[in-house]
Amino acid sequence: MTIDEPRVIRSRDRVLPHPSHRIPILGDLWDLHVTDSSQWGMRGAQKYGPIYERKILGARVTYVSGPDLVAAVNNEANWAKFLGVPIRDLRSIAGDGLFTAHNSEANWAKAHAILAPAFTQTAMRTYHDAMVQTTRKLLQYWDKQGADTWFDIPADMNKLALEIIGRVAFGYEFDSFADNEPHDLVVRILRSMRYINRAAYSHPLVEATVFRGERDQHREDVETIHSIVDDIVANRRAGRSQGAQGDLLDLMFTTVDPESGEGLSDENIRNQILTFLVAGQETSAGVLAFALHYLSIHPEVANKVRGEVEVICPDGDLTFDQVGKLRYLRRVVDETLRLWPVAPGYFRKARHDTMVGDHPFEAGEWVFIVLLQLHRDKAWGEDAEEFDPDRWTRGQRPADLYNLYKPFGTGMRACIGRQFAYHEILVVLASIVRERDFGPRPGYELRVDETISLKPADLYTTIMGRD
């Protein structure tokens, strides 16, 4: 090769750190962790460095967490979103919804154009009251349980987030606070996500034999999930003569894609609703649960949040305009998402032959961005493992924040509901902290449950009204 010749990109020339004792054919199979794959990916990055790989039955899986390398992979000119596993298998539930659609599917661009206006600041104002009222129902639900109750925070945050998205997205109330048990839809979605997270790394023959019962339950769950949402859509269509509701479902019924002139089919509307439930409701609930955990073990932070809320909103319910003034609480949320981005990573696929640092990747090869480690990079400071909202103050946060903080993904396929999620989380946390005291269970140490998204495991706190 002369100096003028371009470098030939060949994946076989890529040599990366990897687990020791690699076995022929099986590769690094014995190093595979299924139930905590995201945390396993983070531990691998801490052990092997900012880019490393595992081989599982001949398939190469590359993990990227170094800021410079992540920036290269986030370059839209060279890389694009890739579903990967287990996100690809989530299509069994949400089909070609916004989160699970392939880049090439026409319904992604169509739905994005139709739904984008629903996530503007103007639209957000119309959702605010529903968020406040639903949070009020949660507080009333807690009051009925008694002062000596240990509250299951992840479960209650799921109830709350389900009610909010139900009201805002499709004008439906699940009556989650009428029963101590979670709604059947939540039970089935969580069970399906847990199954998908595990089975993504399995083999069809294993699923048809060893895990046949789980597989059949998953198929039944998906069928029931679809049936519940199809009924919501059908009943709403039947009641259209009563007038528009002004929610996301109404928008999907009445709006067409300006480029194609086409609307969304009922099947795709169902997929979008399930996207809101899986990628929206589940993730918001996770952030709220993690945040309440940190506030319960850091009373000084909770008191500072409470003081801020009381100054900004001394009386009555929080208004829409007041939410944007909760700057310290926003730092608490950002710090929570830094340590535990509930969508803990994302996949990227090379559009063409390219380089990531000194490492060659052929067109079509993919990598996984390990957000759990990127968000703990040394650029965040020597105490990057610690919860500290003050690291978000001006002058203390990293200069290259754009490439170091990606809890909502990147590029054109980043989460469309980011501002919705922030507003919802701030409203809920402000209301809870202002009106309730809460404390952790003695001796509790944070453990994280993975069902594609992340949430605290076995997190219980006391909830008490404030005098």
NULOVO-564900 format. One record per residue (C-alpha): residue in one letter; chain; x, y, z. Coordinates in steps of 0.02 Angstrom, whole numbers, plus 50000, padded with zeros to 5 digits. Layout:
pagu rose:A paro:A x:X y:Y z:Z
...
//
This chain:
pagu rose:M paro:A x:50000 y:50000 z:50000
pagu rose:T paro:A x:50071 y:50169 z:49952
pagu rose:I paro:A x:50047 y:50329 z:50051
pagu rose:D paro:A x:49912 y:50387 z:49928
pagu rose:E paro:A x:49808 y:50229 z:49939
pagu rose:P paro:A x:49660 y:50228 z:50058
pagu rose:R paro:A x:49666 y:50108 z:50203
pagu rose:V paro:A x:49574 y:49945 z:50171
pagu rose:I paro:A x:49445 y:49915 z:50306
pagu rose:R paro:A x:49438 y:49734 z:50361
pagu rose:S paro:A x:49352 y:49679 z:50520
pagu rose:R paro:A x:49475 y:49535 z:50541
pagu rose:D paro:A x:49611 y:49666 z:50568
pagu rose:R paro:A x:49519 y:49731 z:50721
pagu rose:V paro:A x:49603 y:49670 z:50880
pagu rose:L paro:A x:49517 y:49721 z:51041
pagu rose:P paro:A x:49533 y:49677 z:51225
pagu rose:H paro:A x:49420 y:49533 z:51274
pagu rose:P paro:A x:49392 y:49408 z:51416
pagu rose:S paro:A x:49533 y:49285 z:51443
pagu rose:H paro:A x:49516 y:49098 z:51414
pagu rose:R paro:A x:49414 y:49114 z:51255
pagu rose:I paro:A x:49347 y:48943 z:51202
pagu rose:P paro:A x:49344 y:48883 z:51020
pagu rose:I paro:A x:49169 y:48896 z:50942
pagu rose:L paro:A x:49088 y:48947 z:51107
pagu rose:G paro:A x:49199 y:49100 z:51123
pagu rose:D paro:A x:49163 y:49199 z:51282
pagu rose:L paro:A x:49000 y:49108 z:51319
pagu rose:W paro:A x:49051 y:49072 z:51499
pagu rose:D paro:A x:49070 y:49258 z:51526
pagu rose:L paro:A x:48891 y:49291 z:51472
pagu rose:H paro:A x:48773 y:49370 z:51600
pagu rose:V paro:A x:48592 y:49368 z:51546
pagu rose:T paro:A x:48490 y:49442 z:51687
pagu rose:D paro:A x:48605 y:49592 z:51715
pagu rose:S paro:A x:48678 y:49615 z:51542
pagu rose:S paro:A x:48693 y:49806 z:51551
pagu rose:Q paro:A x:48783 y:49805 z:51717
pagu rose:W paro:A x:48890 y:49662 z:51650
pagu rose:G paro:A x:48934 y:49774 z:51502
pagu rose:M paro:A x:48986 y:49912 z:51623
pagu rose:R paro:A x:49094 y:49795 z:51726
pagu rose:G paro:A x:49177 y:49737 z:51565
pagu rose:A paro:A x:49217 y:49917 z:51517
pagu rose:Q paro:A x:49293 y:49948 z:51687
pagu rose:K paro:A x:49399 y:49792 z:51667
pagu rose:Y paro:A x:49447 y:49795 z:51483
pagu rose:G paro:A x:49442 y:49979 z:51439
pagu rose:P paro:A x:49344 y:50104 z:51331
pagu rose:I paro:A x:49320 y:49981 z:51187
pagu rose:Y paro:A x:49319 y:49792 z:51202
pagu rose:E paro:A x:49230 y:49642 z:51130
pagu rose:R paro:A x:49153 y:49476 z:51172
pagu rose:K paro:A x:49126 y:49332 z:51051
pagu rose:I paro:A x:48973 y:49228 z:51082
pagu rose:L paro:A x:48953 y:49076 z:50969
pagu rose:G paro:A x:49048 y:49165 z:50830
pagu rose:A paro:A x:48958 y:49333 z:50845
pagu rose:R paro:A x:49068 y:49482 z:50889
pagu rose:V paro:A x:48992 y:49605 z:51012
pagu rose:T paro:A x:49088 y:49769 z:51030
pagu rose:Y paro:A x:49063 y:49880 z:51182
pagu rose:V paro:A x:49108 y:50065 z:51173
pagu rose:S paro:A x:49113 y:50183 z:51322
pagu rose:G paro:A x:49259 y:50304 z:51297
pagu rose:P paro:A x:49196 y:50482 z:51261
pagu rose:D paro:A x:49302 y:50507 z:51104
pagu rose:L paro:A x:49252 y:50337 z:51035
pagu rose:V paro:A x:49069 y:50364 z:51077
pagu rose:A paro:A x:49076 y:50532 z:50988
pagu rose:A paro:A x:49141 y:50444 z:50832
pagu rose:V paro:A x:49004 y:50313 z:50838
pagu rose:N paro:A x:48871 y:50448 z:50865
pagu rose:N paro:A x:48924 y:50533 z:50702
pagu rose:E paro:A x:48767 y:50518 z:50594
pagu rose:A paro:A x:48870 y:50526 z:50434
pagu rose:N paro:A x:48954 y:50362 z:50475
pagu rose:W paro:A x:48837 y:50273 z:50596
pagu rose:A paro:A x:48650 y:50248 z:50616
pagu rose:K paro:A x:48532 y:50177 z:50748
pagu rose:F paro:A x:48528 y:49988 z:50756
pagu rose:L paro:A x:48396 y:49892 z:50853
pagu rose:G paro:A x:48507 y:49751 z:50912
pagu rose:V paro:A x:48452 y:49629 z:51045
pagu rose:P paro:A x:48347 y:49634 z:51149
pagu rose:I paro:A x:48269 y:49791 z:51073
pagu rose:R paro:A x:48240 y:49698 z:50910
pagu rose:D paro:A x:48138 y:49568 z:51005
pagu rose:L paro:A x:48035 y:49705 z:51085
pagu rose:R paro:A x:47953 y:49719 z:50914
pagu rose:S paro:A x:47847 y:49571 z:50967
pagu rose:I paro:A x:47756 y:49697 z:51077
pagu rose:A paro:A x:47777 y:49868 z:50995
pagu rose:G paro:A x:47803 y:49820 z:50812
pagu rose:D paro:A x:47855 y:49970 z:50707
pagu rose:G paro:A x:47824 y:50099 z:50842
pagu rose:L paro:A x:47941 y:50248 z:50854
pagu rose:F paro:A x:48065 y:50162 z:50969
pagu rose:T paro:A x:48070 y:49991 z:50886
pagu rose:A paro:A x:48052 y:50036 z:50702
pagu rose:H paro:A x:48196 y:50002 z:50584
pagu rose:N paro:A x:48270 y:50156 z:50500
pagu rose:S paro:A x:48207 y:50094 z:50332
pagu rose:E paro:A x:48024 y:50076 z:50385
pagu rose:A paro:A x:47912 y:50212 z:50315
pagu rose:N paro:A x:47802 y:50215 z:50470
pagu rose:W paro:A x:47943 y:50285 z:50576
pagu rose:A paro:A x:47958 y:50447 z:50476
pagu rose:K paro:A x:47770 y:50457 z:50457
pagu rose:A paro:A x:47735 y:50435 z:50643
pagu rose:H paro:A x:47876 y:50553 z:50691
pagu rose:A paro:A x:47805 y:50691 z:50583
pagu rose:I paro:A x:47630 y:50664 z:50650
pagu rose:L paro:A x:47679 y:50652 z:50834
pagu rose:A paro:A x:47817 y:50783 z:50845
pagu rose:P paro:A x:47691 y:50926 z:50878
pagu rose:A paro:A x:47629 y:50829 z:51030
pagu rose:F paro:A x:47796 y:50857 z:51118
pagu rose:T paro:A x:47817 y:51044 z:51093
pagu rose:Q paro:A x:47811 y:51165 z:51239
pagu rose:T paro:A x:47637 y:51221 z:51186
pagu rose:A paro:A x:47574 y:51043 z:51191
pagu rose:M paro:A x:47659 y:51013 z:51358
pagu rose:R paro:A x:47550 y:51146 z:51438
pagu rose:T paro:A x:47396 y:51042 z:51399
pagu rose:Y paro:A x:47468 y:50891 z:51491
pagu rose:H paro:A x:47524 y:50981 z:51648
pagu rose:D paro:A x:47359 y:50976 z:51744
pagu rose:A paro:A x:47339 y:50789 z:51713
pagu rose:M paro:A x:47513 y:50760 z:51785
pagu rose:V paro:A x:47474 y:50864 z:51940
pagu rose:Q paro:A x:47303 y:50783 z:51968
pagu rose:T paro:A x:47369 y:50607 z:51947
pagu rose:T paro:A x:47510 y:50641 z:52070
pagu rose:R paro:A x:47378 y:50703 z:52192
pagu rose:K paro:A x:47291 y:50534 z:52175
pagu rose:L paro:A x:47454 y:50446 z:52217
pagu rose:L paro:A x:47473 y:50549 z:52376
pagu rose:Q paro:A x:47295 y:50508 z:52426
pagu rose:Y paro:A x:47326 y:50325 z:52391
pagu rose:W paro:A x:47478 y:50329 z:52505
pagu rose:D paro:A x:47379 y:50416 z:52643
pagu rose:K paro:A x:47252 y:50274 z:52644
pagu rose:Q paro:A x:47386 y:50142 z:52675
pagu rose:G paro:A x:47437 y:50198 z:52849
pagu rose:A paro:A x:47594 y:50274 z:52924
pagu rose:D paro:A x:47676 y:50106 z:52965
pagu rose:T paro:A x:47672 y:50044 z:52785
pagu rose:W paro:A x:47828 y:50004 z:52686
pagu rose:F paro:A x:47788 y:50065 z:52511
pagu rose:D paro:A x:47849 y:49973 z:52357
pagu rose:I paro:A x:47919 y:50125 z:52266
pagu rose:P paro:A x:47953 y:50048 z:52094
pagu rose:A paro:A x:47778 y:49972 z:52090
pagu rose:D paro:A x:47695 y:50135 z:52143
pagu rose:M paro:A x:47794 y:50235 z:52016
pagu rose:N paro:A x:47735 y:50113 z:51882
pagu rose:K paro:A x:47556 y:50144 z:51936
pagu rose:L paro:A x:47581 y:50332 z:51930
pagu rose:A paro:A x:47669 y:50334 z:51762
pagu rose:L paro:A x:47537 y:50218 z:51688
pagu rose:E paro:A x:47397 y:50333 z:51743
pagu rose:I paro:A x:47485 y:50488 z:51676
pagu rose:I paro:A x:47523 y:50415 z:51505
pagu rose:G paro:A x:47349 y:50337 z:51497
pagu rose:R paro:A x:47264 y:50504 z:51526
pagu rose:V paro:A x:47381 y:50607 z:51420
pagu rose:A paro:A x:47407 y:50489 z:51274
pagu rose:F paro:A x:47237 y:50410 z:51250
pagu rose:G paro:A x:47114 y:50479 z:51377
pagu rose:Y paro:A x:47104 y:50317 z:51476
pagu rose:E paro:A x:47108 y:50286 z:51662
pagu rose:F paro:A x:47173 y:50119 z:51725
pagu rose:D paro:A x:47113 y:50149 z:51905
pagu rose:S paro:A x:47284 y:50095 z:51969
pagu rose:F paro:A x:47255 y:50176 z:52139
pagu rose:A paro:A x:47093 y:50082 z:52170
pagu rose:D paro:A x:47188 y:49921 z:52201
pagu rose:N paro:A x:47351 y:49875 z:52286
pagu rose:E paro:A x:47391 y:49758 z:52144
pagu rose:P paro:A x:47463 y:49825 z:51980
pagu rose:H paro:A x:47353 y:49832 z:51826
pagu rose:D paro:A x:47353 y:49675 z:51719
pagu rose:L paro:A x:47428 y:49773 z:51575
pagu rose:V paro:A x:47578 y:49824 z:51681
pagu rose:V paro:A x:47601 y:49647 z:51746
pagu rose:R paro:A x:47604 y:49577 z:51570
pagu rose:I paro:A x:47717 y:49713 z:51499
pagu rose:L paro:A x:47844 y:49692 z:51639
pagu rose:R paro:A x:47841 y:49503 z:51623
pagu rose:S paro:A x:47862 y:49515 z:51435
pagu rose:M paro:A x:48007 y:49636 z:51450
pagu rose:R paro:A x:48092 y:49522 z:51576
pagu rose:Y paro:A x:48068 y:49373 z:51461
pagu rose:I paro:A x:48135 y:49468 z:51310
pagu rose:N paro:A x:48286 y:49528 z:51407
pagu rose:R paro:A x:48333 y:49349 z:51452
pagu rose:A paro:A x:48280 y:49257 z:51294
pagu rose:A paro:A x:48372 y:49379 z:51180
pagu rose:Y paro:A x:48533 y:49287 z:51220
pagu rose:S paro:A x:48458 y:49113 z:51209
pagu rose:H paro:A x:48427 y:48992 z:51066
pagu rose:P paro:A x:48255 y:48948 z:50994
pagu rose:L paro:A x:48284 y:48764 z:51035
pagu rose:V paro:A x:48319 y:48808 z:51217
pagu rose:E paro:A x:48163 y:48916 z:51224
pagu rose:A paro:A x:48058 y:48777 z:51148
pagu rose:T paro:A x:48116 y:48651 z:51278
pagu rose:V paro:A x:48193 y:48716 z:51439
pagu rose:F paro:A x:48094 y:48879 z:51440
pagu rose:R paro:A x:47940 y:48820 z:51348
pagu rose:G paro:A x:47823 y:48875 z:51488
pagu rose:E paro:A x:47897 y:49050 z:51492
pagu rose:R paro:A x:47891 y:49062 z:51302
pagu rose:D paro:A x:47708 y:49013 z:51297
pagu rose:Q paro:A x:47667 y:49135 z:51437
pagu rose:H paro:A x:47756 y:49271 z:51340
pagu rose:R paro:A x:47654 y:49235 z:51184
pagu rose:E paro:A x:47494 y:49242 z:51286
pagu rose:D paro:A x:47551 y:49405 z:51368
pagu rose:V paro:A x:47585 y:49487 z:51200
pagu rose:E paro:A x:47417 y:49432 z:51132
pagu rose:T paro:A x:47328 y:49502 z:51285
pagu rose:I paro:A x:47428 y:49665 z:51281
pagu rose:H paro:A x:47380 y:49691 z:51100
pagu rose:S paro:A x:47198 y:49649 z:51137
pagu rose:I paro:A x:47187 y:49775 z:51281
pagu rose:V paro:A x:47259 y:49916 z:51176
pagu rose:D paro:A x:47159 y:49870 z:51021
pagu rose:D paro:A x:47001 y:49883 z:51127
pagu rose:I paro:A x:47054 y:50056 z:51187
pagu rose:V paro:A x:47080 y:50114 z:51007
pagu rose:A paro:A x:46918 y:50035 z:50945
pagu rose:N paro:A x:46813 y:50107 z:51086
pagu rose:R paro:A x:46886 y:50277 z:51058
pagu rose:R paro:A x:46849 y:50269 z:50872
pagu rose:A paro:A x:46671 y:50219 z:50910
pagu rose:G paro:A x:46652 y:50373 z:51020
pagu rose:R paro:A x:46726 y:50496 z:50896
pagu rose:S paro:A x:46556 y:50579 z:50871
pagu rose:Q paro:A x:46574 y:50653 z:51045
pagu rose:G paro:A x:46712 y:50767 z:50982
pagu rose:A paro:A x:46901 y:50778 z:50989
pagu rose:Q paro:A x:46992 y:50742 z:51151
pagu rose:G paro:A x:47152 y:50837 z:51108
pagu rose:D paro:A x:47269 y:50698 z:51164
pagu rose:L paro:A x:47398 y:50594 z:51070
pagu rose:L paro:A x:47270 y:50467 z:51013
pagu rose:D paro:A x:47161 y:50603 z:50941
pagu rose:L paro:A x:47314 y:50673 z:50852
pagu rose:M paro:A x:47349 y:50503 z:50774
pagu rose:F paro:A x:47168 y:50486 z:50720
pagu rose:T paro:A x:47155 y:50656 z:50636
pagu rose:T paro:A x:47328 y:50703 z:50572
pagu rose:V paro:A x:47415 y:50650 z:50412
pagu rose:D paro:A x:47599 y:50649 z:50369
pagu rose:P paro:A x:47629 y:50812 z:50272
pagu rose:E paro:A x:47750 y:50725 z:50153
pagu rose:S paro:A x:47652 y:50568 z:50108
pagu rose:G paro:A x:47477 y:50633 z:50145
pagu rose:E paro:A x:47443 y:50470 z:50238
pagu rose:G paro:A x:47382 y:50440 z:50414
pagu rose:L paro:A x:47425 y:50298 z:50532
pagu rose:S paro:A x:47338 y:50130 z:50525
pagu rose:D paro:A x:47252 y:50063 z:50681
pagu rose:E paro:A x:47390 y:49933 z:50696
pagu rose:N paro:A x:47525 y:50067 z:50695
pagu rose:I paro:A x:47425 y:50173 z:50817
pagu rose:R paro:A x:47424 y:50024 z:50932
pagu rose:N paro:A x:47612 y:50008 z:50910
pagu rose:Q paro:A x:47636 y:50192 z:50953
pagu rose:I paro:A x:47530 y:50175 z:51110
pagu rose:L paro:A x:47632 y:50025 z:51163
pagu rose:T paro:A x:47790 y:50124 z:51128
pagu rose:F paro:A x:47728 y:50257 z:51249
pagu rose:L paro:A x:47690 y:50122 z:51377
pagu rose:V paro:A x:47852 y:50025 z:51358
pagu rose:A paro:A x:47979 y:50159 z:51314
pagu rose:G paro:A x:47890 y:50301 z:51403
pagu rose:Q paro:A x:47792 y:50241 z:51553
pagu rose:E paro:A x:47918 y:50110 z:51606
pagu rose:T paro:A x:48068 y:50225 z:51592
pagu rose:S paro:A x:47987 y:50373 z:51682
pagu rose:A paro:A x:47938 y:50256 z:51824
pagu rose:G paro:A x:48118 y:50196 z:51835
pagu rose:V paro:A x:48190 y:50372 z:51846
pagu rose:L paro:A x:48064 y:50419 z:51981
pagu rose:A paro:A x:48106 y:50264 z:52083
pagu rose:F paro:A x:48294 y:50293 z:52072
pagu rose:A paro:A x:48273 y:50477 z:52116
pagu rose:L paro:A x:48166 y:50436 z:52269
pagu rose:H paro:A x:48297 y:50311 z:52324
pagu rose:Y paro:A x:48433 y:50443 z:52320
pagu rose:L paro:A x:48323 y:50574 z:52403
pagu rose:S paro:A x:48281 y:50450 z:52542
pagu rose:I paro:A x:48465 y:50417 z:52583
pagu rose:H paro:A x:48518 y:50599 z:52559
pagu rose:P paro:A x:48399 y:50698 z:52670
pagu rose:E paro:A x:48505 y:50854 z:52647
pagu rose:V paro:A x:48468 y:50846 z:52460
pagu rose:A paro:A x:48282 y:50816 z:52492
pagu rose:N paro:A x:48278 y:50966 z:52609
pagu rose:K paro:A x:48361 y:51075 z:52478
pagu rose:V paro:A x:48234 y:51018 z:52348
pagu rose:R paro:A x:48092 y:51052 z:52471
pagu rose:G paro:A x:48157 y:51226 z:52506
pagu rose:E paro:A x:48168 y:51265 z:52321
pagu rose:V paro:A x:47990 y:51205 z:52288
pagu rose:E paro:A x:47920 y:51302 z:52435
pagu rose:V paro:A x:48002 y:51463 z:52376
pagu rose:I paro:A x:47943 y:51442 z:52195
pagu rose:C paro:A x:47770 y:51376 z:52239
pagu rose:P paro:A x:47725 y:51424 z:52418
pagu rose:D paro:A x:47539 y:51388 z:52397
pagu rose:G paro:A x:47428 y:51279 z:52288
pagu rose:D paro:A x:47477 y:51161 z:52150
pagu rose:L paro:A x:47633 y:51186 z:52046
pagu rose:T paro:A x:47596 y:51282 z:51886
pagu rose:F paro:A x:47670 y:51246 z:51716
pagu rose:D paro:A x:47782 y:51400 z:51717
pagu rose:Q paro:A x:47849 y:51360 z:51890
pagu rose:V paro:A x:47916 y:51191 z:51837
pagu rose:G paro:A x:48054 y:51268 z:51731
pagu rose:K paro:A x:48116 y:51365 z:51883
pagu rose:L paro:A x:48155 y:51207 z:51982
pagu rose:R paro:A x:48338 y:51212 z:51936
pagu rose:Y paro:A x:48407 y:51116 z:52085
pagu rose:L paro:A x:48277 y:50979 z:52065
pagu rose:R paro:A x:48326 y:50968 z:51881
pagu rose:R paro:A x:48505 y:50937 z:51938
pagu rose:V paro:A x:48442 y:50796 z:52049
pagu rose:V paro:A x:48354 y:50718 z:51901
pagu rose:D paro:A x:48505 y:50738 z:51786
pagu rose:E paro:A x:48619 y:50662 z:51918
pagu rose:T paro:A x:48498 y:50516 z:51938
pagu rose:L paro:A x:48497 y:50488 z:51750
pagu rose:R paro:A x:48686 y:50501 z:51745
pagu rose:L paro:A x:48711 y:50360 z:51870
pagu rose:W paro:A x:48565 y:50254 z:51812
pagu rose:P paro:A x:48507 y:50296 z:51635
pagu rose:V paro:A x:48353 y:50186 z:51634
pagu rose:A paro:A x:48384 y:50150 z:51450
pagu rose:P paro:A x:48562 y:50094 z:51489
pagu rose:G paro:A x:48635 y:50095 z:51315
pagu rose:Y paro:A x:48600 y:50093 z:51129
pagu rose:F paro:A x:48662 y:50009 z:50972
pagu rose:R paro:A x:48741 y:50091 z:50820
pagu rose:K paro:A x:48776 y:50016 z:50649
pagu rose:A paro:A x:48911 y:50071 z:50526
pagu rose:R paro:A x:48835 y:50149 z:50368
pagu rose:H paro:A x:48995 y:50109 z:50273
pagu rose:D paro:A x:49173 y:50054 z:50306
pagu rose:T paro:A x:49242 y:50168 z:50440
pagu rose:M paro:A x:49362 y:50186 z:50585
pagu rose:V paro:A x:49328 y:50207 z:50771
pagu rose:G paro:A x:49492 y:50271 z:50838
pagu rose:D paro:A x:49620 y:50151 z:50768
pagu rose:H paro:A x:49494 y:50011 z:50749
pagu rose:P paro:A x:49419 y:49963 z:50579
pagu rose:F paro:A x:49234 y:49924 z:50559
pagu rose:E paro:A x:49155 y:49861 z:50400
pagu rose:A paro:A x:48986 y:49923 z:50337
pagu rose:G paro:A x:48844 y:49841 z:50432
pagu rose:E paro:A x:48944 y:49800 z:50588
pagu rose:W paro:A x:48869 y:49863 z:50750
pagu rose:V paro:A x:48924 y:49915 z:50924
pagu rose:F paro:A x:48841 y:49942 z:51092
pagu rose:I paro:A x:48863 y:50108 z:51183
pagu rose:V paro:A x:48884 y:50071 z:51369
pagu rose:L paro:A x:48800 y:50222 z:51447
pagu rose:L paro:A x:48824 y:50157 z:51623
pagu rose:Q paro:A x:49011 y:50175 z:51599
pagu rose:L paro:A x:49011 y:50330 z:51487
pagu rose:H paro:A x:48914 y:50419 z:51625
pagu rose:R paro:A x:49047 y:50364 z:51750
pagu rose:D paro:A x:49196 y:50417 z:51645
pagu rose:K paro:A x:49339 y:50505 z:51735
pagu rose:A paro:A x:49285 y:50666 z:51648
pagu rose:W paro:A x:49144 y:50673 z:51777
pagu rose:G paro:A x:49274 y:50681 z:51916
pagu rose:E paro:A x:49360 y:50563 z:52035
pagu rose:D paro:A x:49195 y:50539 z:52128
pagu rose:A paro:A x:49096 y:50489 z:51973
pagu rose:E paro:A x:49017 y:50341 z:52065
pagu rose:E paro:A x:48943 y:50458 z:52196
pagu rose:F paro:A x:48773 y:50545 z:52189
pagu rose:D paro:A x:48806 y:50732 z:52188
pagu rose:P paro:A x:48681 y:50852 z:52106
pagu rose:D paro:A x:48804 y:50995 z:52128
pagu rose:R paro:A x:48915 y:50924 z:51991
pagu rose:W paro:A x:48784 y:50996 z:51872
pagu rose:T paro:A x:48814 y:51176 z:51924
pagu rose:R paro:A x:48892 y:51289 z:51795
pagu rose:G paro:A x:49081 y:51272 z:51800
pagu rose:Q paro:A x:49079 y:51098 z:51878
pagu rose:R paro:A x:48997 y:50994 z:51743
pagu rose:P paro:A x:49110 y:50925 z:51605
pagu rose:A paro:A x:49149 y:51038 z:51458
pagu rose:D paro:A x:49106 y:50902 z:51331
pagu rose:L paro:A x:48933 y:50868 z:51404
pagu rose:Y paro:A x:48859 y:50832 z:51232
pagu rose:N paro:A x:48965 y:50676 z:51211
pagu rose:L paro:A x:48966 y:50624 z:51394
pagu rose:Y paro:A x:48781 y:50623 z:51434
pagu rose:K paro:A x:48661 y:50524 z:51325
pagu rose:P paro:A x:48516 y:50456 z:51430
pagu rose:F paro:A x:48392 y:50487 z:51289
pagu rose:G paro:A x:48497 y:50418 z:51147
pagu rose:T paro:A x:48573 y:50517 z:51005
pagu rose:G paro:A x:48541 y:50586 z:50831
pagu rose:M paro:A x:48379 y:50583 z:50734
pagu rose:R paro:A x:48320 y:50430 z:50830
pagu rose:A paro:A x:48342 y:50507 z:51002
pagu rose:C paro:A x:48190 y:50497 z:51117
pagu rose:I paro:A x:48050 y:50607 z:51050
pagu rose:G paro:A x:47972 y:50619 z:51224
pagu rose:R paro:A x:48122 y:50688 z:51316
pagu rose:Q paro:A x:48041 y:50852 z:51369
pagu rose:F paro:A x:47880 y:50762 z:51416
pagu rose:A paro:A x:47980 y:50646 z:51530
pagu rose:Y paro:A x:48075 y:50787 z:51612
pagu rose:H paro:A x:47916 y:50886 z:51645
pagu rose:E paro:A x:47824 y:50735 z:51714
pagu rose:I paro:A x:47968 y:50685 z:51829
pagu rose:L paro:A x:47993 y:50861 z:51895
pagu rose:V paro:A x:47807 y:50883 z:51932
pagu rose:V paro:A x:47797 y:50717 z:52024
pagu rose:L paro:A x:47956 y:50737 z:52126
pagu rose:A paro:A x:47916 y:50918 z:52173
pagu rose:S paro:A x:47743 y:50869 z:52234
pagu rose:I paro:A x:47803 y:50718 z:52333
pagu rose:V paro:A x:47952 y:50803 z:52416
pagu rose:R paro:A x:47853 y:50958 z:52464
pagu rose:E paro:A x:47713 y:50861 z:52547
pagu rose:R paro:A x:47790 y:50700 z:52612
pagu rose:D paro:A x:47937 y:50640 z:52716
pagu rose:F paro:A x:48010 y:50472 z:52672
pagu rose:G paro:A x:48147 y:50361 z:52736
pagu rose:P paro:A x:48241 y:50208 z:52677
pagu rose:R paro:A x:48228 y:50032 z:52745
pagu rose:P paro:A x:48371 y:50004 z:52867
pagu rose:G paro:A x:48518 y:49914 z:52789
pagu rose:Y paro:A x:48452 y:49928 z:52611
pagu rose:E paro:A x:48587 y:49932 z:52477
pagu rose:L paro:A x:48537 y:49977 z:52300
pagu rose:R paro:A x:48518 y:49831 z:52181
pagu rose:V paro:A x:48462 y:49858 z:52003
pagu rose:D paro:A x:48335 y:49752 z:51911
pagu rose:E paro:A x:48350 y:49738 z:51721
pagu rose:T paro:A x:48198 y:49713 z:51609
pagu rose:I paro:A x:48274 y:49798 z:51456
pagu rose:S paro:A x:48257 y:49958 z:51557
pagu rose:L paro:A x:48326 y:49978 z:51733
pagu rose:K paro:A x:48243 y:50006 z:51901
pagu rose:P paro:A x:48286 y:49982 z:52085
pagu rose:A paro:A x:48252 y:49808 z:52152
pagu rose:D paro:A x:48158 y:49782 z:52317
pagu rose:L paro:A x:48155 y:49968 z:52355
pagu rose:Y paro:A x:48036 y:50007 z:52499
pagu rose:T paro:A x:48021 y:50169 z:52596
pagu rose:T paro:A x:47910 y:50244 z:52727
pagu rose:I paro:A x:47798 y:50387 z:52670
pagu rose:M paro:A x:47733 y:50511 z:52798
pagu rose:G paro:A x:47633 y:50670 z:52781
pagu rose:R paro:A x:47717 y:50831 z:52834
pagu rose:D paro:A x:47641 y:50940 z:52970
//
